[in-house]
């Protein structure tokens, strides 16, 4: 079976699901660190290495507008702090997720292990604070 795995990996063929490793993602509540020009930014986080999390994306879920109880949507963007240059932002994305185990919404994909980042959300013009979870 090991030889089959090596051959399959070499030619890019997926093995049956029974041989796939199960993985989990790190889940944490976001902590706000400040605001600027109508956006609130989180503390700075690092994408964990694969020994901690097998996720390759930065996701959000369980979004809650603190002013409007039925509002579970917000506009997010990710600020990246690469080791090779200046910080930059990903594209802003609308995300909606309801309930304590709401839908997981990717806001940045294929992110490298160890990447330093911060999540920003829009105050939507009326200074509406949100809570959310980060899954990476």
Secondary structure, DSSP 8 states (H G I E B T S, - for coil): -HHHHHHHHHHT----GGGS------EEE--EEEEETTEEEE--EE---TTT----SEEEEEEEESSSTT--EEEEEEEEE-TTS--EE---EEEE--STT---EEEE-S--TT-EEEEEEE-TTTT--EEEEEE-
